[in-house]
């Protein structure tokens, strides 16, 4: 076996080491596109303000209702909701009336999904879950828009 020597002396080894180092640095450097401006010559663009989305806004309570009155309504009707899973009209009225309370609770103090489903068993039904999305986004076409994408 004949061993091949890459470099004969330490100076040549240093030259190769520097060449490899520069090559790796060049590979790691991001490539600039022609349309991107140089950050040193142009001023920085202004940051845009973030918009608050409808789904992250805490809704107002219905007129004449308080948090306590909605909680008592929810507690009183929860047993009836659990007993009658097929009465969709009853579920819809319950979910419509307690929407503001439910969103307020979820947005101010996040809960586990299983806890929310225990409090509001209507959300286990797919139809009522779609209706909840419509309430959150204040748009009745949300299920069809989601289906299209």
C-alpha positions as CSV (number, residue, x, y, z in Angstrom):
1,X,0.0,0.0,0.0
2,X,1.3,3.4,-1.0
3,X,0.1,6.2,1.2
4,X,-0.6,9.5,-0.5
5,X,0.4,12.6,1.2
6,X,-1.9,15.5,0.8
7,X,0.5,18.2,2.0
8,X,4.3,18.1,2.5
9,X,4.7,20.7,5.2
10,X,2.8,22.5,8.0
11,X,2.5,25.7,5.9
12,X,0.7,23.9,3.1
13,X,-1.5,22.2,5.7
14,X,-2.4,25.6,7.2
15,X,-3.2,26.9,3.7
16,X,-5.6,23.9,3.1
17,X,-7.2,24.3,6.5
18,X,-7.9,28.0,5.7
19,X,-9.3,27.1,2.3
20,X,-11.7,24.5,3.7
21,X,-12.7,27.0,6.5
22,X,-13.5,29.7,3.9
23,X,-15.4,27.3,1.7
24,X,-17.6,26.2,4.6
25,X,-18.3,29.8,5.5
26,X,-19.3,30.5,1.9
27,X,-21.6,27.6,1.9
28,X,-23.3,28.6,5.1
29,X,-23.8,32.2,4.0
30,X,-27.4,32.9,2.9
31,X,-27.7,33.7,-0.8
32,X,-29.1,37.1,-1.5
33,X,-31.8,37.6,-4.0
34,X,-31.7,40.5,-6.5
35,X,-35.0,42.0,-5.2
36,X,-34.0,42.1,-1.6
37,X,-32.7,45.5,-0.4
38,X,-29.5,45.8,1.6
39,X,-30.3,46.4,5.3
40,X,-27.4,48.9,5.8
41,X,-28.4,51.3,3.0
42,X,-32.2,51.3,3.3
43,X,-34.1,52.3,6.5
44,X,-36.0,49.5,8.3
45,X,-39.6,49.1,7.4
46,X,-42.2,50.1,10.0
47,X,-43.8,47.3,11.9
48,X,-47.5,46.8,11.3
49,X,-49.8,46.7,14.2
50,X,-51.3,43.3,14.8
51,X,-55.1,43.1,14.3
52,X,-57.3,41.6,16.9
53,X,-59.3,38.8,15.4
54,X,-62.9,38.1,16.1
55,X,-62.2,34.7,17.6
56,X,-59.9,36.2,20.2
57,X,-62.2,39.0,21.3
58,X,-64.2,38.5,24.5
59,X,-67.9,38.9,23.6
60,X,-70.3,41.2,25.5
61,X,-72.9,39.6,27.7
62,X,-76.5,39.7,26.5
63,X,-78.5,42.6,27.7
64,X,-80.1,42.1,31.1
65,X,-77.8,39.2,31.9
66,X,-74.8,39.0,34.3
67,X,-72.2,36.3,34.7
68,X,-73.9,35.0,37.7
69,X,-77.3,34.7,36.1
70,X,-75.8,32.9,33.1
71,X,-74.0,30.5,35.4
72,X,-77.2,29.6,37.2
73,X,-79.0,29.2,33.9
74,X,-76.2,26.9,32.7
75,X,-76.2,24.8,35.9
76,X,-80.0,24.5,36.0
77,X,-80.3,23.4,32.4
78,X,-77.2,21.1,32.2
79,X,-79.0,18.1,33.6
80,X,-81.8,18.5,31.1
81,X,-79.3,18.9,28.2
82,X,-77.6,15.6,29.3
83,X,-80.9,13.7,29.5
84,X,-82.1,14.8,26.1
85,X,-79.3,14.5,23.5
86,X,-81.7,14.4,20.6
87,X,-83.5,17.7,21.3
88,X,-81.4,19.9,19.0
89,X,-83.6,22.9,19.4
90,X,-83.1,22.8,23.2
91,X,-79.3,22.4,22.7
92,X,-79.2,25.3,20.3
93,X,-81.1,27.6,22.7
94,X,-78.8,26.6,25.5
95,X,-75.6,27.1,23.5
96,X,-76.8,30.5,22.1
97,X,-77.7,31.8,25.5
98,X,-74.5,30.7,27.2
99,X,-72.1,31.6,24.3
100,X,-70.8,34.8,25.9
101,X,-70.2,33.1,29.2
102,X,-68.4,30.2,27.6
103,X,-66.1,32.3,25.4
104,X,-65.3,34.6,28.4
105,X,-64.4,31.6,30.5
106,X,-62.2,30.0,27.8
107,X,-60.4,33.2,26.8
108,X,-59.7,34.6,30.3
109,X,-58.8,31.3,32.1
110,X,-58.0,28.5,29.6
111,X,-59.4,25.1,30.4
112,X,-58.7,21.6,29.3
113,X,-60.9,20.4,26.4
114,X,-62.3,17.6,28.5
115,X,-63.4,20.1,31.2
116,X,-65.2,22.3,28.6
117,X,-66.9,19.2,27.1
118,X,-68.1,18.2,30.6
119,X,-69.6,21.7,31.1
120,X,-71.1,21.9,27.7
121,X,-71.9,18.4,26.4
122,X,-73.5,19.8,23.3
123,X,-70.0,20.4,21.9
124,X,-69.5,16.6,21.5
125,X,-72.0,16.7,18.7
126,X,-70.5,17.6,15.3
127,X,-73.5,19.7,14.3
128,X,-73.3,21.8,17.4
129,X,-69.5,22.1,17.1
130,X,-70.0,23.6,13.6
131,X,-72.6,26.0,15.0
132,X,-70.1,27.0,17.7
133,X,-67.6,27.9,15.0
134,X,-70.2,30.0,13.3
135,X,-70.8,31.8,16.5
136,X,-67.1,32.4,17.2
137,X,-66.4,33.8,13.7
138,X,-69.8,35.5,13.4
139,X,-70.1,33.9,9.9
140,X,-72.6,31.3,9.0
141,X,-70.5,30.1,6.0
142,X,-67.5,28.9,8.0
143,X,-68.2,25.2,7.6
144,X,-68.4,25.5,3.8
145,X,-65.3,27.6,3.7
146,X,-63.4,25.1,5.8
147,X,-64.6,22.3,3.6
148,X,-63.4,24.0,0.4
149,X,-59.8,24.5,1.7
